[in-house]
Structure formats: C-alpha cells, structure tokens
Amino acid sequence: MNMTFTEQVLLIILSAFLALFLILSILVLVKIRQILNHINNITAKAEHIADQAEHVGEFFQKTAGSVAVTKLIANLIGSIKNQKDHKEK
C-alpha cells in the first residue's frame, strides 16, 4: 500500500488544516468561556443592584405613611399658629 507523492502532499495539507482548525477551536472556546464568565459577573451585580433598589423602595413605602402623618401634624400646627397670629393683630 504505497502512497503516491500527490497523496502524501494531500495528506500533509489536510493534517495541517485539521491541526489549525483544532487549535483555533480551542482558542475560540476559551474566549467564549471568558465572555460567559464576564456576563455572569455582570448579571450578579445587576441582581444585587435590583435587590438594593427593592429594599430602598420598601423603606420609602414603609416610611411614607409616617412622613405623611408628620407633615399633616406640621400643617395643623402651622395653621393654628397662623390663626393665632391673625387674631392677635
């Protein structure tokens, strides 16, 4: 089973292209893995920020009632003071 010179050259060319293809495939897979890890980190940070925003929203929702009552009392006191000032004049 002797190979001719043309067959040997063709075998060498195909082997070189296969080796090049395998090396490039490995490099692309490594880069894709790095990009996916970076995206995973960004997603984790975005989830953390969203959780913080949710906590801030809950805080304002809880304090909105007490702030409204405090503002109402301040308005009542201001109205009473204004009425006393007008009566004294």
Order of alpha helices (4+ residues) and beta strands (2+ residues): alpha
